[in-house]
């Protein structure tokens, strides 16, 4: 008989571009405009993804408020308006 070699199948789809899994969520147009405006004011003009990472880091570094201090989107918009803390964050989240 013939000696056949196994030929590996090609993988379909795009190759992975990072180690961490991607996250998807929806944001309102107003929220996106605020986010883009904040990013444009930063000295290094971070990408939208980097701006989101920095703002999340700011939010996580603050002491937690008691329950009932406002809804999630309201808290996020207040954090974006808190320019004193935002100006301390430099490129790649370094202070």
BABAZA-877392 format. One record per residue (C-alpha): residue in three letters; x, y, z. Coordinates in nm, 4 decimals. Layout:
<kepas>
<kepa rest="ALA" px="X" py="Y" pz="Z"/>
...
</kepas>
This chain:
<kepas>
<kepa rest="UNK" px="0.0000" py="0.0000" pz="0.0000"/>
<kepa rest="UNK" px="0.0867" py="0.3638" pz="-0.0224"/>
<kepa rest="UNK" px="0.2502" py="0.5505" pz="0.2616"/>
<kepa rest="UNK" px="0.0432" py="0.8673" pz="0.3081"/>
<kepa rest="UNK" px="0.1543" py="1.1585" pz="0.5205"/>
<kepa rest="UNK" px="-0.1029" py="1.3528" pz="0.7171"/>
<kepa rest="UNK" px="-0.1411" py="1.7041" pz="0.5868"/>
<kepa rest="UNK" px="-0.2400" py="1.9511" pz="0.8589"/>
<kepa rest="UNK" px="-0.5477" py="2.1579" pz="0.7809"/>
<kepa rest="UNK" px="-0.5079" py="2.5331" pz="0.7544"/>
<kepa rest="UNK" px="-0.6749" py="2.7327" pz="1.0277"/>
<kepa rest="UNK" px="-0.9325" py="2.9768" pz="0.9099"/>
<kepa rest="UNK" px="-0.9753" py="3.3249" pz="1.0510"/>
<kepa rest="UNK" px="-0.7512" py="3.6003" pz="1.1699"/>
<kepa rest="UNK" px="-0.4413" py="3.5225" pz="1.3728"/>
<kepa rest="UNK" px="-0.4385" py="3.6221" pz="1.7374"/>
<kepa rest="UNK" px="-0.2910" py="3.9680" pz="1.7919"/>
<kepa rest="UNK" px="-0.2543" py="3.9674" pz="2.1696"/>
<kepa rest="UNK" px="-0.2287" py="3.7453" pz="2.4730"/>
<kepa rest="UNK" px="-0.5324" py="3.8784" pz="2.6595"/>
<kepa rest="UNK" px="-0.8839" py="3.7967" pz="2.5416"/>
<kepa rest="UNK" px="-1.0758" py="4.0761" pz="2.3751"/>
<kepa rest="UNK" px="-1.3689" py="4.2394" pz="2.5566"/>
<kepa rest="UNK" px="-1.6684" py="4.3901" pz="2.3834"/>
<kepa rest="UNK" px="-1.9225" py="4.6303" pz="2.5321"/>
<kepa rest="UNK" px="-2.1580" py="4.9037" pz="2.4194"/>
<kepa rest="UNK" px="-2.1176" py="5.2741" pz="2.4951"/>
<kepa rest="UNK" px="-2.3499" py="5.5614" pz="2.4130"/>
<kepa rest="UNK" px="-2.2493" py="5.8250" pz="2.1597"/>
<kepa rest="UNK" px="-2.2327" py="6.0829" pz="2.4402"/>
<kepa rest="UNK" px="-2.0007" py="5.8615" pz="2.6436"/>
<kepa rest="UNK" px="-1.7769" py="5.8023" pz="2.3408"/>
<kepa rest="UNK" px="-1.7606" py="6.1763" pz="2.2705"/>
<kepa rest="UNK" px="-1.6579" py="6.2412" pz="2.6330"/>
<kepa rest="UNK" px="-1.4001" py="5.9640" pz="2.6153"/>
<kepa rest="UNK" px="-1.2532" py="6.0922" pz="2.2878"/>
<kepa rest="UNK" px="-1.2476" py="6.4479" pz="2.4255"/>
<kepa rest="UNK" px="-1.0571" py="6.3330" pz="2.7342"/>
<kepa rest="UNK" px="-0.8078" py="6.1395" pz="2.5210"/>
<kepa rest="UNK" px="-0.7515" py="6.4426" pz="2.2954"/>
<kepa rest="UNK" px="-0.6587" py="6.6534" pz="2.6006"/>
<kepa rest="UNK" px="-0.3854" py="6.4127" pz="2.7089"/>
<kepa rest="UNK" px="-0.0282" py="6.5073" pz="2.6104"/>
<kepa rest="UNK" px="0.0424" py="6.1749" pz="2.4362"/>
<kepa rest="UNK" px="-0.3022" py="6.1453" pz="2.2648"/>
<kepa rest="UNK" px="-0.3777" py="5.7841" pz="2.3680"/>
<kepa rest="UNK" px="-0.5890" py="5.5532" pz="2.1540"/>
<kepa rest="UNK" px="-0.9473" py="5.4938" pz="2.2599"/>
<kepa rest="UNK" px="-0.8506" py="5.1555" pz="2.4078"/>
<kepa rest="UNK" px="-0.5653" py="5.3071" pz="2.6066"/>
<kepa rest="UNK" px="-0.7901" py="5.5900" pz="2.7275"/>
<kepa rest="UNK" px="-1.0438" py="5.3356" pz="2.8549"/>
<kepa rest="UNK" px="-0.7672" py="5.1411" pz="3.0332"/>
<kepa rest="UNK" px="-0.6369" py="5.4584" pz="3.2012"/>
<kepa rest="UNK" px="-0.9806" py="5.5717" pz="3.3152"/>
<kepa rest="UNK" px="-1.0569" py="5.2278" pz="3.4565"/>
<kepa rest="UNK" px="-0.7237" py="5.2356" pz="3.6445"/>
<kepa rest="UNK" px="-0.8198" py="5.5760" pz="3.7900"/>
<kepa rest="UNK" px="-1.1597" py="5.4451" pz="3.8959"/>
<kepa rest="UNK" px="-1.0152" py="5.1343" pz="4.0559"/>
<kepa rest="UNK" px="-0.7487" py="5.3284" pz="4.2457"/>
<kepa rest="UNK" px="-1.0026" py="5.5530" pz="4.4226"/>
<kepa rest="UNK" px="-1.1670" py="5.4476" pz="4.7490"/>
<kepa rest="UNK" px="-1.5083" py="5.2960" pz="4.6925"/>
<kepa rest="UNK" px="-1.8134" py="5.5052" pz="4.7727"/>
<kepa rest="UNK" px="-2.1090" py="5.3629" pz="4.9619"/>
<kepa rest="UNK" px="-2.3931" py="5.2081" pz="4.7618"/>
<kepa rest="UNK" px="-2.6420" py="5.4552" pz="4.6178"/>
<kepa rest="UNK" px="-2.3793" py="5.7151" pz="4.5218"/>
<kepa rest="UNK" px="-2.5062" py="5.7221" pz="4.1632"/>
<kepa rest="UNK" px="-2.5319" py="5.4862" pz="3.8707"/>
<kepa rest="UNK" px="-2.2330" py="5.3378" pz="3.6894"/>
<kepa rest="UNK" px="-2.2425" py="5.5765" pz="3.3908"/>
<kepa rest="UNK" px="-2.2787" py="5.8775" pz="3.6209"/>
<kepa rest="UNK" px="-1.9767" py="5.7673" pz="3.8218"/>
<kepa rest="UNK" px="-1.7742" py="5.7204" pz="3.5030"/>
<kepa rest="UNK" px="-1.8627" py="6.0670" pz="3.3743"/>
<kepa rest="UNK" px="-1.7713" py="6.2221" pz="3.7118"/>
<kepa rest="UNK" px="-1.4367" py="6.0420" pz="3.7014"/>
<kepa rest="UNK" px="-1.3716" py="6.1794" pz="3.3532"/>
<kepa rest="UNK" px="-1.4441" py="6.5318" pz="3.4820"/>
<kepa rest="UNK" px="-1.2017" py="6.4925" pz="3.7714"/>
<kepa rest="UNK" px="-0.9147" py="6.6630" pz="3.5897"/>
<kepa rest="UNK" px="-0.6875" py="6.6753" pz="3.8936"/>
<kepa rest="UNK" px="-0.6502" py="6.2965" pz="3.8984"/>
<kepa rest="UNK" px="-0.6552" py="6.2602" pz="3.5204"/>
<kepa rest="UNK" px="-0.3642" py="6.4968" pz="3.4705"/>
<kepa rest="UNK" px="-0.1497" py="6.2812" pz="3.7042"/>
<kepa rest="UNK" px="-0.1774" py="5.9818" pz="3.4726"/>
<kepa rest="UNK" px="0.0879" py="5.9825" pz="3.2029"/>
<kepa rest="UNK" px="0.1670" py="5.7457" pz="2.9184"/>
<kepa rest="UNK" px="0.0852" py="5.3809" pz="2.9839"/>
<kepa rest="UNK" px="-0.0696" py="5.4608" pz="3.3232"/>
<kepa rest="UNK" px="0.2569" py="5.5770" pz="3.4838"/>
<kepa rest="UNK" px="0.2352" py="5.8568" pz="3.7376"/>
</kepas>
